[in-house]
Amino acid sequence: MTQEQFSKKLIKQFPEKKAALIEHYQNYGELLGHVFFAEEINIPLIELLTTNTDIEKILAYCAFIEDMWFCGNDITKNIVEVTILERLTDDIVIWKRFGRFISKRFKQAINNEIIPHFREWLDVSVLRE
């Protein structure tokens, strides 16, 4: 799936984000996936993981990120890896909390496929399974 398809899927799952998507297109004239998903996934998810509240919403965001990575095209996977996951690694507490809300399959993908690439420029700890 493309980043455009995932932006539409995001507003179906989180209808309150529809106005943000419209505003994004008005501001940029196109979908800038790294910008849009950073604002509409990273920011709220990090807030939720910081307070460790609203577990249902955390799970929904995490499932959406997994779906982006497992079902997304190369551009979409890059958004997950470079924008979403890399930002989550900035705070070890947030990174470990994130690991508690994702599937074993996604942890394995992160640990075995994604982190080895991160290690070229970041010191990232693997997620416990």
N, CA, C and O atoms as a MOPAC input file, in Angstrom:
PM7 MOZYME 1SCF
protein

 N      0.84000 1    -1.18300 1     0.00000 1
 C      0.00000 1     0.00000 1     0.00000 1
 C      0.88400 1     1.24400 1     0.00000 1
 O      1.99200 1     1.23300 1     0.53500 1
 N      0.39200 1     2.28300 1    -0.58900 1
 C      1.13300 1     3.53600 1    -0.68600 1
 C      0.89200 1     4.41400 1     0.54500 1
 O      0.00100 1     4.15100 1     1.35200 1
 N      1.70500 1     5.45500 1     0.66300 1
 C      1.51200 1     6.39800 1     1.77000 1
 C      0.15700 1     7.09000 1     1.66000 1
 O     -0.47100 1     7.38700 1     2.67600 1
 N     -0.29200 1     7.34700 1     0.44800 1
 C     -1.60600 1     7.96700 1     0.25600 1
 C     -2.72100 1     7.04300 1     0.74800 1
 O     -3.66900 1     7.48800 1     1.39400 1
 N     -2.59300 1     5.75100 1     0.43400 1
 C     -3.59100 1     4.79600 1     0.90500 1
 C     -3.58800 1     4.72000 1     2.43300 1
 O     -4.64500 1     4.62300 1     3.05600 1
 N     -2.41000 1     4.76300 1     3.02400 1
 C     -2.34000 1     4.72800 1     4.48200 1
 C     -2.85400 1     6.01600 1     5.11200 1
 O     -3.39400 1     5.98100 1     6.21800 1
 N     -2.70000 1     7.15500 1     4.43400 1
 C     -3.25900 1     8.39300 1     4.99700 1
 C     -4.77600 1     8.30300 1     5.04100 1
 O     -5.40100 1     8.76000 1     5.99800 1
 N     -5.37000 1     7.71500 1     4.00900 1
 C     -6.83000 1     7.53000 1     3.99200 1
 C     -7.26000 1     6.51300 1     5.04200 1
 O     -8.28700 1     6.67700 1     5.70000 1
 N     -6.46700 1     5.47200 1     5.18800 1
 C     -6.76800 1     4.46100 1     6.20400 1
 C     -6.67000 1     5.06200 1     7.61200 1
 O     -7.45100 1     4.71900 1     8.49900 1
 N     -5.70400 1     5.95600 1     7.80000 1
 C     -5.54200 1     6.60700 1     9.10200 1
 C     -6.78300 1     7.40600 1     9.47500 1
 O     -7.24600 1     7.33700 1    10.61400 1
 N     -7.32700 1     8.16500 1     8.52100 1
 C     -8.50600 1     8.96200 1     8.86400 1
 C     -9.76200 1     8.10300 1     9.00600 1
 O    -10.72000 1     8.52600 1     9.65200 1
 N     -9.77400 1     6.91800 1     8.42200 1
 C    -10.88300 1     5.99600 1     8.67500 1
 C    -10.79000 1     5.45600 1    10.09800 1
 O    -11.79700 1     5.33100 1    10.79500 1
 N     -9.57100 1     5.14000 1    10.51500 1
 C     -9.37900 1     4.59300 1    11.85100 1
 C     -9.44000 1     5.67300 1    12.92700 1
 O     -9.92600 1     5.43500 1    14.03200 1
 N     -8.94000 1     6.86600 1    12.59100 1
 C     -8.93400 1     7.99900 1    13.51900 1
 C     -9.61200 1     9.18200 1    12.82000 1
 O     -8.92400 1    10.06900 1    12.31300 1
 N    -10.93900 1     9.20900 1    12.78400 1
 C    -11.66100 1    10.24900 1    12.03700 1
 C    -11.29700 1    11.67800 1    12.43900 1
 O    -11.43500 1    12.59900 1    11.63400 1
 N    -10.84100 1    11.86800 1    13.65700 1
 C    -10.46500 1    13.20600 1    14.12000 1
 C     -9.25300 1    13.75800 1    13.36400 1
 O     -8.93600 1    14.94000 1    13.50000 1
 N     -8.58400 1    12.94300 1    12.58600 1
 C     -7.39800 1    13.37200 1    11.83700 1
 C     -7.71800 1    13.85700 1    10.42100 1
 O     -6.82300 1    14.27200 1     9.68300 1
 N     -8.96900 1    13.80400 1    10.05600 1
 C     -9.36300 1    14.21500 1     8.70600 1
 C     -8.99500 1    15.68000 1     8.43200 1
 O     -8.46200 1    16.00000 1     7.36900 1
 N     -9.27400 1    16.54700 1     9.37400 1
 C     -8.96000 1    17.97300 1     9.19300 1
 C     -7.45800 1    18.17900 1     9.02400 1
 O     -7.03200 1    19.02900 1     8.24100 1
 N     -6.65900 1    17.41100 1     9.74900 1
 C     -5.19600 1    17.53400 1     9.63400 1
 C     -4.72600 1    17.11400 1     8.24500 1
 O     -3.81100 1    17.72300 1     7.69000 1
 N     -5.34100 1    16.08400 1     7.68300 1
 C     -4.95900 1    15.64500 1     6.33100 1
 C     -5.33900 1    16.69600 1     5.29500 1
 O     -4.56400 1    16.98500 1     4.38300 1
 N     -6.51800 1    17.25900 1     5.43600 1
 C     -6.94800 1    18.31900 1     4.51600 1
 C     -6.00300 1    19.50700 1     4.61600 1
 O     -5.57200 1    20.04600 1     3.59700 1
 N     -5.68200 1    19.91300 1     5.82500 1
 C     -4.77100 1    21.04300 1     6.03600 1
 C     -3.37200 1    20.74100 1     5.47200 1
 O     -2.71600 1    21.61600 1     4.90800 1
 N     -2.94100 1    19.50500 1     5.63400 1
 C     -1.63500 1    19.11300 1     5.10100 1
 C     -1.59700 1    19.30600 1     3.58600 1
 O     -0.64500 1    19.87500 1     3.05200 1
 N     -2.62500 1    18.83600 1     2.90300 1
 C     -2.68500 1    19.00500 1     1.43800 1
 C     -2.77200 1    20.48700 1     1.06400 1
 O     -2.18000 1    20.91100 1     0.07200 1
 N     -3.50100 1    21.26800 1     1.85000 1
 C     -3.58900 1    22.71000 1     1.57000 1
 C     -2.23000 1    23.38800 1     1.74200 1
 O     -1.87000 1    24.27600 1     0.96900 1
 N     -1.49000 1    22.97100 1     2.74500 1
 C     -0.19200 1    23.58400 1     3.02300 1
 C      0.90200 1    23.16300 1     2.05200 1
 O      1.75100 1    23.97000 1     1.67500 1
 N      0.87800 1    21.89300 1     1.65000 1
 C      1.98500 1    21.35600 1     0.86600 1
 C      1.62100 1    21.01100 1    -0.58300 1
 O      2.50900 1    20.83500 1    -1.41600 1
 N      0.34300 1    20.91500 1    -0.88300 1
 C     -0.08100 1    20.59000 1    -2.24800 1
 C      0.05200 1    19.11800 1    -2.59700 1
 O     -0.35100 1    18.69400 1    -3.68000 1
 N      0.60700 1    18.35100 1    -1.69800 1
 C      0.77900 1    16.91400 1    -1.88300 1
 C      1.00300 1    16.28700 1    -0.51500 1
 O      1.18300 1    16.98400 1     0.48400 1
 N      0.98900 1    14.96000 1    -0.48700 1
 C      1.24400 1    14.27600 1     0.77900 1
 C      2.74900 1    14.11300 1     0.97000 1
 O      3.41500 1    13.43100 1     0.19200 1
 N      3.26300 1    14.73800 1     1.99800 1
 C      4.64600 1    14.53500 1     2.42100 1
 C      4.56800 1    13.55500 1     3.58800 1
 O      4.37400 1    13.94700 1     4.73800 1
 N      4.72200 1    12.28600 1     3.26900 1
 C      4.47700 1    11.22600 1     4.23300 1
 C      5.26700 1    11.33500 1     5.51600 1
 O      4.73600 1    11.10700 1     6.60300 1
 N      6.54500 1    11.68600 1     5.39300 1
 C      7.36000 1    11.78300 1     6.60500 1
 C      6.83800 1    12.88700 1     7.52300 1
 O      6.82800 1    12.72800 1     8.74300 1
 N      6.41400 1    13.98000 1     6.95000 1
 C      5.88300 1    15.10200 1     7.73600 1
 C      4.52300 1    14.74000 1     8.32600 1
 O      4.30300 1    14.89400 1     9.52800 1
 N      3.61600 1    14.26200 1     7.48700 1
 C      2.25600 1    13.97200 1     7.93400 1
 C      2.22600 1    12.89600 1     9.02200 1
 O      1.59200 1    13.08200 1    10.06100 1
 N      2.90300 1    11.78600 1     8.78900 1
 C      2.84200 1    10.70400 1     9.76600 1
 C      3.62400 1    11.03100 1    11.03600 1
 O      3.28500 1    10.53000 1    12.10800 1
 N      4.65100 1    11.85200 1    10.93700 1
 C      5.34400 1    12.30100 1    12.15100 1
 C      4.38400 1    13.10400 1    13.02100 1
 O      4.33700 1    12.93000 1    14.23900 1
 N      3.62500 1    13.98100 1    12.38300 1
 C      2.69000 1    14.81700 1    13.14000 1
 C      1.49300 1    14.03300 1    13.65400 1
 O      1.03100 1    14.26200 1    14.77100 1
 N      0.99400 1    13.11600 1    12.84800 1
 C     -0.26100 1    12.45500 1    13.19600 1
 C     -0.11800 1    11.08400 1    13.85700 1
 O     -1.09500 1    10.52700 1    14.35700 1
 N      1.10200 1    10.54300 1    13.85800 1
 C      1.33600 1     9.28700 1    14.57400 1
 C      2.36100 1     9.49600 1    15.68100 1
 O      2.07700 1     9.22300 1    16.84700 1
 N      3.53800 1     9.97400 1    15.33200 1
 C      4.60100 1    10.10700 1    16.33100 1
 C      4.20100 1    10.98100 1    17.51600 1
 O      4.31100 1    10.55700 1    18.66700 1
 N      3.74700 1    12.17000 1    17.24500 1
 C      3.46000 1    13.11200 1    18.33200 1
 C      2.42000 1    12.56000 1    19.30000 1
 O      2.67300 1    12.53100 1    20.50500 1
 N      1.25000 1    12.11800 1    18.81300 1
 C      0.26800 1    11.60100 1    19.78500 1
 C      0.71500 1    10.29700 1    20.45200 1
 O      0.44500 1    10.08000 1    21.63300 1
 N      1.40100 1     9.42400 1    19.69200 1
 C      1.83300 1     8.16100 1    20.28700 1
 C      2.87100 1     8.40500 1    21.38300 1
 O      2.80700 1     7.78300 1    22.44300 1
 N      3.80800 1     9.29000 1    21.14100 1
 C      4.81700 1     9.58300 1    22.16100 1
 C      4.15500 1    10.17700 1    23.40800 1
 O      4.54000 1     9.84500 1    24.52900 1
 N      3.17300 1    11.04400 1    23.22100 1
 C      2.44100 1    11.58500 1    24.37400 1
 C      1.75700 1    10.46800 1    25.15700 1
 O      1.80900 1    10.43400 1    26.38600 1
 N      1.12000 1     9.56100 1    24.43400 1
 C      0.43300 1     8.44700 1    25.09600 1
 C      1.41700 1     7.52500 1    25.80400 1
 O      1.15600 1     7.07500 1    26.92000 1
 N      2.54200 1     7.24400 1    25.16300 1
 C      3.54100 1     6.37700 1    25.78600 1
 C      4.21800 1     7.05900 1    26.96900 1
 O      4.65200 1     6.38500 1    27.90300 1
 N      4.31200 1     8.36800 1    26.94200 1
 C      4.90500 1     9.11300 1    28.05700 1
 C      4.04900 1     8.97200 1    29.30600 1
 O      4.55900 1     8.72400 1    30.39900 1
 N      2.74200 1     9.13200 1    29.13200 1
 C      1.83700 1     9.01400 1    30.27000 1
 C      1.43600 1     7.56900 1    30.52800 1
 O      0.93400 1     7.23400 1    31.60100 1
 N      1.66100 1     6.72200 1    29.53800 1
 C      1.30900 1     5.30500 1    29.59800 1
 C     -0.17100 1     5.12000 1    29.93500 1
 O     -0.55400 1     4.25900 1    30.72700 1
 N     -0.98000 1     5.96100 1    29.30200 1
 C     -2.42700 1     5.90400 1    29.49900 1
 C     -3.11100 1     5.61400 1    28.16800 1
 O     -2.47200 1     5.61400 1    27.11500 1
 N     -4.38400 1     5.37400 1    28.22800 1
 C     -5.20600 1     5.06700 1    27.06000 1
 C     -4.57900 1     3.94100 1    26.24500 1
 O     -4.19800 1     4.11100 1    25.08600 1
 N     -4.48900 1     2.79400 1    26.89400 1
 C     -3.85700 1     1.61100 1    26.31000 1
 C     -4.51400 1     1.23700 1    24.98800 1
 O     -3.83300 1     0.82600 1    24.04900 1
 N     -5.81800 1     1.37700 1    24.91400 1
 C     -6.53900 1     1.03900 1    23.67600 1
 C     -6.04100 1     1.88400 1    22.49600 1
 O     -5.85300 1     1.36800 1    21.39400 1
 N     -5.83400 1     3.16000 1    22.72800 1
 C     -5.36100 1     4.04500 1    21.66000 1
 C     -3.89700 1     3.74300 1    21.31700 1
 O     -3.51600 1     3.77600 1    20.14700 1
 N     -3.07800 1     3.45000 1    22.33300 1
 C     -1.68800 1     3.06000 1    22.07400 1
 C     -1.66800 1     1.82600 1    21.17900 1
 O     -0.93200 1     1.77600 1    20.19300 1
 N     -2.47000 1     0.84800 1    21.52300 1
 C     -2.53100 1    -0.38400 1    20.72700 1
 C     -2.98500 1    -0.10000 1    19.29900 1
 O     -2.48500 1    -0.70600 1    18.35100 1
 N     -3.92800 1     0.81600 1    19.14800 1
 C     -4.41100 1     1.16400 1    17.80600 1
 C     -3.30300 1     1.80500 1    16.97400 1
 O     -3.12400 1     1.45800 1    15.80700 1
 N     -2.56400 1     2.73200 1    17.56400 1
 C     -1.44300 1     3.35500 1    16.84100 1
 C     -0.37600 1     2.31300 1    16.49400 1
 O      0.13000 1     2.28700 1    15.37200 1
 N     -0.04300 1     1.46900 1    17.44900 1
 C      0.99200 1     0.46900 1    17.20600 1
 C      0.58200 1    -0.51800 1    16.11400 1
 O      1.39900 1    -0.89200 1    15.27300 1
 N     -0.66900 1    -0.93200 1    16.12900 1
 C     -1.16200 1    -1.82900 1    15.08400 1
 C     -1.11700 1    -1.13900 1    13.72000 1
 O     -0.81000 1    -1.76900 1    12.70800 1
 N     -1.42200 1     0.14100 1    13.70400 1
 C     -1.37300 1     0.89800 1    12.44500 1
 C      0.06000 1     0.96200 1    11.91500 1
 O      0.28700 1     0.78200 1    10.71900 1
 N      1.02100 1     1.21700 1    12.79600 1
 C      2.42800 1     1.27000 1    12.39300 1
 C      2.87300 1    -0.08700 1    11.85000 1
 O      3.55100 1    -0.16300 1    10.82600 1
 N      2.48900 1    -1.14400 1    12.53700 1
 C      2.82200 1    -2.49200 1    12.05700 1
 C      2.25300 1    -2.72500 1    10.67100 1
 O      2.93900 1    -3.23900 1     9.78700 1
 N      1.01200 1    -2.34900 1    10.48400 1
 C      0.36200 1    -2.51900 1     9.19200 1
 C      1.10900 1    -1.73800 1     8.10800 1
 O      1.28900 1    -2.23000 1     6.99400 1
 N      1.53700 1    -0.53000 1     8.43700 1
 C      2.29700 1     0.26800 1     7.47600 1
 C      3.57700 1    -0.45800 1     7.06500 1
 O      3.94900 1    -0.46400 1     5.89200 1
 N      4.24000 1    -1.06200 1     8.03600 1
 C      5.50900 1    -1.70500 1     7.71900 1
 C      5.31100 1    -3.02500 1     6.98300 1
 O      6.01000 1    -3.30100 1     6.00700 1
 N      4.36800 1    -3.83900 1     7.44000 1
 C      4.18100 1    -5.14800 1     6.82000 1
 C      3.44700 1    -5.08200 1     5.48000 1
 O      3.67300 1    -5.92400 1     4.61100 1
 N      2.57600 1    -4.09500 1     5.30600 1
 C      1.76800 1    -4.02800 1     4.08300 1
 C      2.13300 1    -2.85800 1     3.18200 1
 O      1.58300 1    -2.71900 1     2.09000 1
 N      3.04600 1    -2.02700 1     3.62700 1
 C      3.40100 1    -0.83600 1     2.86400 1
 C      4.42100 1    -1.10900 1     1.77600 1
 O      5.17500 1    -2.08100 1     1.82900 1
 N      4.42600 1    -0.23200 1     0.79600 1
 C      5.45500 1    -0.29300 1    -0.23600 1
 C      6.76600 1     0.23800 1     0.34100 1
 O      6.82600 1     0.57100 1     1.52500 1
 N      7.80000 1     0.32000 1    -0.46500 1
 C      9.11000 1     0.74200 1     0.03900 1
 C      9.08500 1     2.14700 1     0.63100 1
 O      9.74600 1     2.40200 1     1.63800 1
 N      8.34200 1     3.05000 1     0.02800 1
 C      8.25100 1     4.42200 1     0.54600 1
 C      7.58400 1     4.42100 1     1.91800 1
 O      8.03800 1     5.10600 1     2.83400 1
 N      6.52600 1     3.66600 1     2.05400 1
 C      5.80800 1     3.59100 1     3.32300 1
 C      6.67500 1     2.94500 1     4.39600 1
 O      6.70900 1     3.42000 1     5.53100 1
 N      7.36700 1     1.88000 1     4.05500 1
 C      8.27700 1     1.24100 1     5.01800 1
 C      9.35300 1     2.22400 1     5.46800 1
 O      9.72900 1     2.24000 1     6.64000 1
 N      9.84600 1     3.03700 1     4.55000 1
 C     10.85800 1     4.02700 1     4.88800 1
 C     10.31500 1     5.04300 1     5.88500 1
 O     11.03700 1     5.46700 1     6.78800 1
 N      9.06300 1     5.43600 1     5.73400 1
 C      8.42700 1     6.35100 1     6.68900 1
 C      8.42500 1     5.72000 1     8.08500 1
 O      8.74200 1     6.38000 1     9.07500 1
 N      8.06900 1     4.45100 1     8.14800 1
 C      8.04700 1     3.75800 1     9.44200 1
 C      9.44400 1     3.71600 1    10.04000 1
 O      9.63400 1     4.03500 1    11.21300 1
 N     10.41900 1     3.32300 1     9.23200 1
 C     11.77100 1     3.12800 1     9.74400 1
 C     12.45000 1     4.45000 1    10.10300 1
 O     12.98300 1     4.59900 1    11.20300 1
 N     12.42900 1     5.40000 1     9.18300 1
 C     13.22200 1     6.61700 1     9.32400 1
 C     12.51300 1     7.68800 1    10.15100 1
 O     13.16600 1     8.44600 1    10.87000 1
 N     11.21500 1     7.75600 1    10.05800 1
 C     10.48500 1     8.79900 1    10.77000 1
 C      9.87800 1     8.28500 1    12.07600 1
 O     10.11700 1     8.85800 1    13.13900 1
 N      9.11400 1     7.23500 1    12.00100 1
 C      8.37400 1     6.78900 1    13.18500 1
 C      9.28000 1     6.06700 1    14.18500 1
 O      9.40300 1     6.49100 1    15.33500 1
 N      9.91200 1     4.98000 1    13.74600 1
 C     10.71300 1     4.20000 1    14.68700 1
 C     11.93800 1     4.96100 1    15.17300 1
 O     12.27100 1     4.92000 1    16.35800 1
 N     12.60300 1     5.64900 1    14.26800 1
 C     13.80400 1     6.37500 1    14.68900 1
 C     13.47800 1     7.40400 1    15.76700 1
 O     14.24600 1     7.57500 1    16.71400 1
 N     12.35100 1     8.08600 1    15.63100 1
 C     11.95200 1     9.06700 1    16.65100 1
 C     11.64700 1     8.37800 1    17.98000 1
 O     11.97100 1     8.90800 1    19.04300 1
 N     11.02900 1     7.20500 1    17.92500 1
 C     10.71300 1     6.47500 1    19.15000 1
 C     11.97700 1     6.03500 1    19.89100 1
 O     11.95200 1     5.86000 1    21.10900 1
 N     13.06400 1     5.85700 1    19.17000 1
 C     14.31600 1     5.43100 1    19.81600 1
 C     15.02100 1     6.56300 1    20.54300 1
 O     15.99200 1     6.32100 1    21.25900 1
 N     14.55600 1     7.78700 1    20.37600 1
 C     15.20300 1     8.92700 1    21.03400 1
 C     15.14100 1     8.85500 1    22.55400 1
 O     15.99000 1     9.42500 1    23.24100 1
 N     14.14800 1     8.16300 1    23.07500 1
 C     13.96700 1     8.03600 1    24.52400 1
 C     13.85000 1     6.55000 1    24.84200 1
 O     12.89900 1     5.89700 1    24.41000 1
 N     14.79600 1     6.01600 1    25.58600 1
 C     14.83800 1     4.58100 1    25.86500 1
 C     13.58200 1     4.09400 1    26.58500 1
 O     13.13200 1     2.97400 1    26.34300 1
 N     13.01000 1     4.91500 1    27.46500 1
 C     11.78900 1     4.52100 1    28.17400 1
 C     10.62700 1     4.39700 1    27.18300 1
 O      9.87200 1     3.42500 1    27.21800 1
 N     10.49500 1     5.38000 1    26.31100 1
 C      9.44000 1     5.34000 1    25.29100 1
 C      9.65100 1     4.14600 1    24.37500 1
 O      8.69100 1     3.44500 1    24.05100 1
 N     10.88900 1     3.89700 1    23.94900 1
 C     11.20800 1     2.78800 1    23.05000 1
 C     10.82800 1     1.44900 1    23.69000 1
 O     10.23000 1     0.59600 1    23.03400 1
 N     11.17300 1     1.26500 1    24.96400 1
 C     10.83900 1     0.01200 1    25.64100 1
 C      9.33500 1    -0.12500 1    25.84700 1
 O      8.78700 1    -1.21900 1    25.71200 1
 N      8.67100 1     0.97000 1    26.17000 1
 C      7.20700 1     0.90900 1    26.30700 1
 C      6.56100 1     0.55400 1    24.98000 1
 O      5.64200 1    -0.26300 1    24.93000 1
 N      7.03800 1     1.16300 1    23.91500 1
 C      6.53000 1     0.84400 1    22.57500 1
 C      6.64900 1    -0.65900 1    22.32500 1
 O      5.72900 1    -1.27900 1    21.79200 1
 N      7.77500 1    -1.23400 1    22.70900 1
 C      7.99900 1    -2.66200 1    22.50900 1
 C      6.98800 1    -3.54900 1    23.20500 1
 O      6.75700 1    -4.68000 1    22.77600 1
 N      6.38800 1    -3.05900 1    24.26300 1
 C      5.38100 1    -3.83800 1    24.99200 1
 C      4.04300 1    -3.90100 1    24.25500 1
 O      3.21400 1    -4.76700 1    24.53700 1
 N      3.83500 1    -2.98200 1    23.31100 1
 C      2.53200 1    -2.87800 1    22.65200 1
 C      2.52600 1    -3.39800 1    21.21700 1
 O      1.50900 1    -3.29700 1    20.53100 1
 N      3.63600 1    -3.94800 1    20.75900 1
 C      3.67700 1    -4.45700 1    19.39600 1
 C      3.76900 1    -5.98300 1    19.41700 1
 O      4.10500 1    -6.58800 1    20.43500 1
 N      3.46800 1    -6.57700 1    18.28900 1
 C      3.45100 1    -8.03500 1    18.19300 1
 C      4.86300 1    -8.61100 1    18.21400 1
 O      5.84000 1    -7.91500 1    17.93700 1
 N      4.94500 1    -9.86700 1    18.53900 1
 C      6.22200 1   -10.58100 1    18.51700 1
 C      6.80400 1   -10.54200 1    17.10100 1
 O      8.01100 1   -10.37900 1    16.92400 1
 N      5.96000 1   -10.69000 1    16.12100 1
 C      6.39600 1   -10.67300 1    14.72600 1
 C      7.05300 1    -9.33000 1    14.36900 1
 O      8.08300 1    -9.29900 1    13.69600 1
 N      6.45000 1    -8.22300 1    14.82500 1
 C      7.01500 1    -6.91000 1    14.52400 1
 C      8.31800 1    -6.69600 1    15.30700 1
 O      9.26500 1    -6.11200 1    14.78000 1
 N      8.37100 1    -7.16200 1    16.54800 1
 C      9.62100 1    -7.06500 1    17.30800 1
 C     10.74500 1    -7.79600 1    16.58500 1
 O     11.86600 1    -7.29600 1    16.48800 1
 N     10.43500 1    -8.97400 1    16.08300 1
 C     11.45200 1    -9.74100 1    15.35600 1
 C     11.90600 1    -8.98600 1    14.11000 1
 O     13.09800 1    -8.95000 1    13.80500 1
 N     10.97500 1    -8.39100 1    13.40100 1
 C     11.33100 1    -7.61600 1    12.20100 1
 C     12.19800 1    -6.41900 1    12.58300 1
 O     13.18500 1    -6.12200 1    11.91000 1
 N     11.83000 1    -5.73900 1    13.65600 1
 C     12.61100 1    -4.58800 1    14.11300 1
 C     14.01600 1    -5.04000 1    14.51900 1
 O     15.01200 1    -4.45100 1    14.09800 1
 N     14.08500 1    -6.08500 1    15.33400 1
 C     15.37000 1    -6.54400 1    15.85400 1
 C     16.28400 1    -7.12800 1    14.77200 1
 O     17.49800 1    -6.93000 1    14.80100 1
 N     15.68600 1    -7.84900 1    13.81700 1
 C     16.49500 1    -8.57600 1    12.84400 1
 C     16.65900 1    -7.87700 1    11.49400 1
 O     17.63100 1    -8.12900 1    10.78100 1
 N     15.72600 1    -7.00900 1    11.14300 1
 C     15.79000 1    -6.36600 1     9.82700 1
 C     16.03300 1    -4.86300 1     9.90100 1
 O     16.79900 1    -4.31500 1     9.10800 1
 N     15.38400 1    -4.20000 1    10.84900 1
 C     15.42900 1    -2.73700 1    10.88200 1
 C     16.61000 1    -2.22800 1    11.70600 1
 O     17.37800 1    -1.39200 1    11.22900 1
 N     16.76400 1    -2.71400 1    12.92600 1
 C     17.83500 1    -2.22700 1    13.79300 1
 C     19.22700 1    -2.41100 1    13.18400 1
 O     20.06400 1    -1.51900 1    13.32800 1
 N     19.50800 1    -3.53000 1    12.51200 1
 C     20.84300 1    -3.62100 1    11.91100 1
 C     21.17000 1    -2.44300 1    10.98000 1
 O     22.33200 1    -2.05500 1    10.86200 1
 N     20.16500 1    -1.88100 1    10.32900 1
 C     20.39000 1    -0.70500 1     9.49200 1
 C     20.53100 1     0.55800 1    10.33300 1
 O     21.32300 1     1.43900 1     9.99600 1
 N     19.77600 1     0.65600 1    11.41800 1
 C     19.87400 1     1.79900 1    12.32100 1
 C     21.26800 1     1.90200 1    12.91900 1
 O     21.80200 1     2.99700 1    13.09500 1
 N     21.84400 1     0.76500 1    13.22500 1
 C     23.12500 1     0.75100 1    13.93700 1
 C     24.23000 1     1.44800 1    13.15300 1
 O     25.27600 1     1.78200 1    13.70800 1
 N     23.99600 1     1.66500 1    11.86900 1
 C     24.98500 1     2.39000 1    11.07900 1
 C     25.13000 1     3.82200 1    11.58500 1
 O     26.21100 1     4.40100 1    11.48500 1
 N     24.06400 1     4.40000 1    12.12500 1
 C     24.11500 1     5.78600 1    12.59600 1
 C     23.49700 1     6.01100 1    13.96700 1
 O     23.57400 1     7.11900 1    14.49700 1
 N     22.88900 1     4.99200 1    14.55200 1
 C     22.28300 1     5.13500 1    15.87700 1
 C     22.66500 1     3.97300 1    16.77100 1
 O     22.91700 1     2.86800 1    16.29100 1
 N     22.70800 1     4.21800 1    18.05700 1
 C     22.89900 1     3.15900 1    19.04000 1
 C     21.52400 1     2.79800 1    19.56800 1
 O     21.01100 1     3.44500 1    20.48200 1
 N     20.93400 1     1.77200 1    18.99600 1
 C     19.55500 1     1.38400 1    19.31700 1
 C     19.56000 1     0.03400 1    19.99700 1
 O     20.21500 1    -0.89700 1    19.52800 1
 N     18.84400 1    -0.08200 1    21.08800 1
 C     18.74500 1    -1.37700 1    21.75500 1
 C     17.63900 1    -2.20500 1    21.12200 1
 O     16.62800 1    -1.67400 1    20.66300 1
 N     17.84900 1    -3.51000 1    21.10500 1
 C     16.82200 1    -4.39700 1    20.57900 1
 C     15.64500 1    -4.44300 1    21.55100 1
 O     15.79200 1    -4.13900 1    22.73500 1
 N     14.49800 1    -4.81900 1    21.04500 1
 C     13.29800 1    -4.93000 1    21.87200 1
 C     13.18800 1    -6.34600 1    22.38500 1
 O     13.42600 1    -7.30400 1    21.65000 1
 N     12.83200 1    -6.47500 1    23.63100 1
 C     12.66600 1    -7.81300 1    24.22800 1
 C     11.42500 1    -8.48500 1    23.67500 1
 O     10.38000 1    -7.86400 1    23.48200 1
 N     11.57600 1    -9.76100 1    23.43200 1
 C     10.42900 1   -10.52700 1    22.90400 1
 C      9.64600 1   -11.18300 1    23.99500 1
 O      8.65600 1   -11.86100 1    23.72200 1

